[in-house]
Amino acid sequence: MDLKLMTFLVVGATFAIYIFIAIRARAGTTAEFYVAGKGVHPVLNGMATGADWMSAASFISMAGLIAFKGYDASAYLMGWTGGYVLLAMLLAPYLRKYGKFTVPEFIGDRFYSKAARGVAILCLITASLTYVIGQMKGVGVAFSRFLEVPFETGVYVGMAIVFVYAVLGGMKGITYTQIAQYCVLIFAYTVPAIFISLHLTGNPIPQLGLGGNLSDGGGALLAKLDLICTDLGFTQYTARKGGTLDIFLLTMSLMIGTAGLPHVITRFFTVPKVRDARSSAGWALVFIAILYTTAPAVGAMARLNLMRTIQTGEVGAVDGNVKYDEAPAWFSNWEKTGLLKWEDKNNDGRIQYYGPGLDEQAAGFGWQGNEMTKVDNDIMVLANPEIAGLPNWVIALVAAGGIAAALSTAAGLLLAISSAISHDLLKGIFTPNISEKAELRAGRISMAGAIVIAGIMGIHPPGFAAQVVALAFGLAASSIFPAIMMGIFNRRMNQQGAIAGMLAGLFSTLIYIFWFKGWFFVPGTNMAPDDAAHWFMGISPGSFGAVGALINFAVAYVVSKVTPPPPEHIQALVEDIRVPMGAGGPGGH
């Protein structure tokens, strides 16, 4: 069957399932819209959390980063999974015991201040909207290739799909839709990985194939990849390229950003009991681990297949590079999206693809520059089955999985933004007497508005999907996580300290990101946008969230020490949150 028709059938079937579930589970009350009526089983909630968590950044972009960054991209694996341990141990059970709908509601009550709640809303919307931009980039990549339309059109199609099922269903519809999406995305991710690992190494388990030998007698897979990379002038694949401090801070930023992301935290309000919150986090880790342990194999094998496809002979040989007219179908298919570009700089009709380490030698071959002028990281997972020559049904399945990953997280994030505006801002601050029906309507309107803004910004994102998501994690790490942590574990922390800390953490991180992503770049200066040579102590914008969190903690601590302590009932509330239900008071009575 034709690939385009197969893709329409597979993707169309999954969409039909999602929309059917959203309509059947349509929220009728605010409790169902915000927290699914607090009736989701922890195993199912763990699966939904996995889908909510494994966004376009995880499914589409993370393996792409691993493919091109190699060892350095391990920070994404460690940070994103390690954050769940923090979430399960330090936050989830306490927030669930408190029992409110949203993170800003907890912060507003804990710090006895509408101003604190308002600042938390600002932080939540900033981090969540940045995160959604990354999802829209992933949606655009998937739709653009498999609908054979420009990337921008793919984003618009994704916006329409999200609008239908997220705005209608609320948390109740989103939860059960995400369970279906998890099944689709994990099947779509692992099946091609098994096929490719079996083809390259003879081992059907990708995790073992990564450390195994190539079945064609070419030696160890990673050793062969290192050799090909260095032969073509790229850095050795398994070598560390970034600074130790930057990698450490990126890992920390992603880790504590995980524990501070509002759309993930909200998932633990949907279970019946406090102990179910911790159980949900454990199940989520199991479901997430299936994909995250497969991603390094997918990234390495995708990079190997890419270079082997283009470089078919000895470097510098006349017939060493593929002729453009004879390039495989996947090459021209991805060129149509604008995410892969080739320019014949020396008019020889061949594709010269090499790194900066080969520049001097390449000039001797008559090459006039790397002719692969654009290879977007985000195409690697979706293109990998095509590059490997897998059957059309597998390629179509990957398309469905990538779209499911992007849409599932986008829905959770949009709900977090929606609840922040309708429940926290309108009902909590401006119009406390608003009716439930009006609040529900406001939530849906604000969600629709967020879809439009994120879609427009997703067309011109400040990086690859995973990089944009890393910025969102940095914003959550620097603003929301410290406030929640101090709210639970520091009874002396008051409203003045929390507000000052959140603002200091958020704006220090925002300024650093905006400056070094080039948005404050002034022509004529010596500073190049996103130039590592100018980063403070070699700290990248995506890693600065950990520094912002330290600023938040320090400012909050100092301000709280020079201002009055919280009221006694607030300090008692902090003690009560940390006591397990059924244990009585602090003394165990």
N, C-alpha and C positions, 0 to 999 in steps of 0.2 A: 504494500500500500504506500502511496505517496506520503513523504514526510509531513508536508503541510496539512494534508487531510488527517493523517494519524494524530498530529499535534492538536488539531481542532477537536477531534473526537475525545482524546484523553483529557485535555484541559477543560473542554466543555462539560464532560461528565463530572469532573471534580467540582466545577463551579455549580453545577446543578445540585450536587450534594450539599455544598456550603449554603447556598441560598435556601434550599428546602429546610435545612436545620435552623437557619436564622429565622425563617417565617414561623416554623413550628414552635420555636422557643422564644418567640417575641416577648420582650419585657412589657409587662402591664403595670408595674409599680416601680417606684424609685429604688426599692430594695433589690428588685430583680435587675433593674437597669445598671445599678452600681456594683452590687456584690452577689448577683445570681441567687438572691434569697438566702444566702449562707447555707446552702444544702448540697454542695458538690462533694462527692466522695474523694478522700485524699489521693487515691491512686489516679482517678480521673483528673483531679486537679493538678497532680504532678505531671501528667501527660499534657494537659492544657498549658501548664506553666512552661514545659519544654518547648512547645510550639510557640508560645508567646516570647520565649527567650531566644530561640534559634531563628533569628531574623534573616533578612537578606544578607546581613553581614556575616552570619555564621554559615549559611548554606551556599551563597553565591560568592562572597568576597573573601572570606577567611582563607580558603584553600588557594585563592588567587594570590593573596599576600604571601602565603607560605611558598607558593610556586616561584615567586620572584624575589622574596626577601630571605627565604631559607631559614636558617637558624634563628635569626632575629625575630621572626614571626611567632616563635614559641611563646613570647610574652602574651599574645592574645589567647592562646590556649590556657596558660597558667592563670592569667588574670580573670578571665571570664568564668572558668570553673571554680577557681579558688574563692571567688566572690560568693558563690552559693553556699560555701561552708560558713562564711561570715553571716550570711542571711539566715541560714537555718539555726545557728547557735546564738546569735546576738540580737536579732531583730524580730524574726517572724512570730515566735510564740508570744512575745511581749506585746507586740502591736495587735495581734489577734485577740489577746486577752482584753486589751483596752476596748476593742469592739467598734471602732468608728469606721465610716466608709472610706475615708481618704487620709493621706499623709498630712496635708495642710490642716485637716480637722484635728488630728492628734497634736500637731505642733501648736495650733491655736489654743487648744484646751490646756496642754501641758505648760505652756508659757503664758497662760491666762491673758491673752492679748490678741485682739483682732489684727493689730499691726503685724504681729509675728505670723499670723495665718496668711495675711496678705503677702508678706515677703516670701513665705513658703510657696504660695501660688505662683509668684513671679519665677522662683527657681524651678518649680516643677514644669511650667509651660516652656521655659527656655530650654531645659534639658530634653523634654519630650519632643518639642518641635524639631530640635536639631536631630534627634533620633529618627523621627518620621521622614526627614529629608533623605537620610540614608536608605530607608526602605523604599521610598519612591524612586531612587536611583536604581535599586535592584529590580523593582517592578518594571521600570522602563527598559532595562537591559533584556529581561526575559521576553517581554511582549514585543520589543522591537525586532528581535531575531526571529521569533516563531510566527509572528504575524507579517514578517518581512516589510516592516514599516520603519521610518526614522525613529530614533531614540525618543524624541520629544512626543511623538504620537503614542508610543508605548506607555509613557508616563500618564498621558491623558486617559488612556483606556484603563490603566490601573486605578486612577482616581475614581472613575465611574463604578468599577467593581467594588471597591472599598465602601463607597457611599451606600450601595444597595444593602450590603449585609451588616455593616458595622452600625450605621445610623438606625437601622430597623431593630436589630436584636439586642443592643445593649450588652451588659456583661453576661446575662443568661444565654443569649444567642451566641455571643462570641465564645464563651467557654466550650459549648458543645461543638461549635464549628471548629475550634482550635484542636479538639480531640481528633476530629476527622483529618484536619490538616497535618497533625503530627504523624498520623499513620501514612499519609501520602508522602510527606517530605522525607521521612526516615527510610521508607521503601525506595523512594526515588534517589536518595543519596547513596545507599549501600549497594543496591543492585548493580549500577554501572561500575562502582569501585571493585566489586567482586569480579566482574567480567574482565576489567582492565588488569587487575592484579593477576588473575589466572592467565591472561594472555602474555603479560610481560615476565612473570616469575614462575608460573605454574602453581602458585599458591592461591587458593580461593579466599584466604583471609587477608585483607589489605594491610592490616596492622603488622602481620608477619611478613608479607610480601615486601614491605618497605625496607626491612632489614635483611631481606634474602638476596639470592643471586638471580640474575637475568636468565631466562630459559634458553636464550640463544647462545649461551656460553660467554657472554660479555662481562662476566664477573659480577661483583656486588652492585646492586642497583644504585645506591648512593655514591659509590666510588665512580661508577660510569657517569653519573650525573655531574659529579665534581669535574671529571676529566673533560666532558663536553663543554661545560660552562667556561672553564679556563682556556680551552682551545679556541673558543669564540670570543675571548676577551672579556668575559664576565667574571665577577668575583666567585670564588669557590663556593658551591651551594651550601656546604655544611659549615663554612667559616662564619665566625661572628664579625659583623660589620659595624654595628652601632656601639656607642659607649656603654660601659657597664652601668653608670648612673642612670642614663636615659632608659635603658631596658628595665632596670629595677623600678624606676618611678612609673613607667608605663604599666608594668604589671600591677603595681599598687593602685594606680589610678583606675584601671579596669576592675580590679578586685573590689575596692570600696565603692566604686561607682555602681557595680552590680548590686551591692547591698543598699544603695541609696536610690535606685530607680523606682519611681512611683508606680509604674504600670506592673512591675514585678511584685512589689510589696502588696499592692491591692489584691493580687491573686490569693493571698493568705487570709483575706477577709471573707472568702467565699466558702470556707469549710465550716462544718457544724461546731467543732470543738477546738480548744486551744492546742491540745496535743496533736490534732490533725494538721495544724499549721507546720509543725516540725516534720511530721511524717510526709506531708506534701513536698517539702523541700528535699527530703531524702529520695523520694520517688522521682522528682524532677532531675536530680543528679544522675540517676540511673538512665533515664531516657535521654538526657543530654549527652552522657558519656558515649553512647553508641555512635553519635555523629562526630563528637570531638576527638575520639581516638582514631576515627577513620580519616579525618581531614588532612593530617600530615602525609598520609599515603596518597590521597587524591592530589594534593598540591605537587608532590615530587613527581608523580607519574604523569601529571598534566604537563609539567615543564619538560620532562624528558621527551614525551610524545611531540610536543610543539617543535622543539629543536631538531629532533630526528626527521620530522616531516619536511622542514624547510631546508635543512643542511643534510643532503643525502650522500655526500662524498667528502673527500679530504678538503680541509679549509684551504682556500686559495686555488684549488684545481678549477679548470675551466668548467667542468660539469659538476662542481661541488654544490652549487646552489640550484634549487628548482627553478625552472622557467616559469614566469608568471602565467603564461598561457596554458601551462600544464599543471598548475597548482591544483590541489584537491578541492572538491566542491565546498568544503567547510570554509575555506579561505574567502572565496567570493561571497558566500552567504553572510559572513560576519562583516565584510566590507560594506555591505548594504546598510548596516546599522550605523556606520560612522564610528564604531568603537575599535575597528581595526583598519589601519591605513598603510598603503604602500606607495612609495614614490621611486621611480626608476631614475636615480641620480646620474648614472653613467651610461644610460641608454643601451644596456646589453640584454634587456628583457629578462634578467634573472633577479631573484630575491636575495639580496645580501643582508643578512641579519647577524649583527655582532655587537659586542660591547666596547666600552672605551679603551680597554686594555689591548685591543687589536688595531687601534687607529693607525699607528705608524706602519705596521705590517700590511694593513689593508690598502694603504696608499700604493704600496709596491705591487699589489694585485690589480691596480687600476680601479679600485673601488673609491667612490667619492662620498662616502658616508653611509651610516646605517639606514637602509631603505625601509625598514619597518618603523615608520615614523610615529605610529601609535599602536600599542598593544594594551588595551585597557585590562587591568587586573581582573575586573569583574566578569570578563567573558570566559575565564579559564574553566570553571566548573561546568558551565553550560556547553562550552565548545568541546570539552574533553571527550565525551562519547562520540562526537562526530569525527574528531581527529583520530580516535582509535578505531573508527570504522565499525562501531557497534550497530545493531539493528535499529530500524526507525522507531520501533515501539519503546526502546530504551531511551532514545533521544527525546521522544515525546514525554516520557515519564519524568525525565530530569526537568524538562520545562515546567511540568505541572508541580513538581516539588519545589522548584525555585520560586514560582509564583505563590505557592502555599506558604512558604517561609516568610516571604516579604509581606503578604497580606495579613497573616496571623499576628505578627508583631505590630504592624501598622494599626490594626484594629484595637489592640490592647493599649497602645500609646494614645490613640485618638480618644479612647474612653477616659484615660487619665486626664487628658486636656479638657475633655467635656465636663467631667465631674468637678475639676478644679474651678471651672468658670461657673457652671450652674449651681453646684452644691456648696462650694466654698466661697466663691465670690458673691454670687447673687443671694443665695439663702443664708449663708453664714455671716455676710457683712452688710450688704446693701438692702436686701428685701427679705428679712427673716420671716415674714408672714406669707411668702409666696406659696401658692397652692401646689400640691404634688403634681397635678397635671401641667401647670405652667412651668414647673421646674424640669419636668421630663421634656417638654417642648424646647426649653432653653438649652438643655443638654444636647439635644439632637441638632439644633441650629448651630451651636458652637462647634460641634463635631464636624458638621459640613463645612464651616468656615475654615477649620484647621486643615481639612483635606485639601481645600483650594490653595491655601498658603503653602503647605508642604509640597504639593505637586508642582507649583510654580518654581519654588526654590530648588526642588529636586532635579529640575532640568539643568540647572547650573550649580551643582554641589561643590563644596570646597575640597574635593578629594574623592577617592574610591569609597564605596559603600562602607567598608569596615573602618576606614579612616574617619569618615563623618561620624559614625557610631562611636568611635573612640573619643571624639570631641564631646559627644553627648555624655558619655560616661565620666569624662573629666569634669563636666559641669555639675553632674549629680554628686560626684565625689567631693567636690569643693564646697557645695552649698547644703544639700539635703542630708547626706550621711552624718556629718558631725552633729547637726542639730538633733537628729533622732537619737544618736548614741548618747549625747549629753542629756537629752530628755529622759532617757531610760536609766542611765547609770550615775548621773550626777545630780543629787537632790538640791545642791546649792546653785545650780545654773538657773539664772533668772531670765526674764523677757528681754532686758536690755542687752545682756551678753549674747543671747541666741540671735537676736535681730542683727546686732553689730557683726557677729561672726558670719552669719549667712551672707550678708551684703558684702563683707570684705572678701570672703572666699569666692563668691560668684563673680564679682566685678574684677578682681585680680586675674582670675582665670579667663574671663571674657576678653579683657584688654590684651592679655598675652596671646590668646588665640587670634584675635582680630589683627594684631600687629604683625605677627609672624606668618599668618596666612596671606598677608599682602593687602588686606583691606584698608590699612592705614598707610600704605606705601606712598611715599612722596617722590615723584619723578625727580631725578637729578641727585638724589642722595646715594650713599654707598650701600644702602641696605637693599638686598634683593628679597622679594617675597618668598617666604618659606625656605629661606637659605640657612642650612644647618651651621654654616660658619658664623652666623650672627646670633644663634640661640644662646640664651643665658646659661652658662656652664654646660652647654651641649644638651639642654633639656628641650625636647620637641614640644610643639603645641599639644599633641595628644597625650603627653606625659605630665603636663603641668597641673592636672587635676589633683594629684597627690600633694603638690606644693600648696595649691589653693586650699586643700583640706587642712594642712598644718597651719596656714594663716588663719583659717576659720577657727580652729581649736584655740590658737594662741590669743586672738582678739577676743573671743567669747570668754575665755578664762580671765583675762585682765579686766575686761569691762564688768564681769560679774563680781569680781573682788572689790571694786570701788563703788558698787551700787547695792541697794538694799536686797536682802535675800528674798526668795519667793515666800508667799504666805504659807502658814503651817499646813493648811489643807492640801496644798500643791505638793509639799514635801512628803506628806502622808500618801498622796496618790502615787508618787514615784516609788515609795517602798512597796505599796500594794501591787503595782504592776509586776514587780520582780518576784512576788511570792506565788508559787504554783497554786492553781485552783484546788481547793479541797484541803490545803495545808493549814488553814486557819491563819492566824496572825504570824508576825515575825517569830514569835516564840513557839509556833507549831500547835497552838491550842485551837 
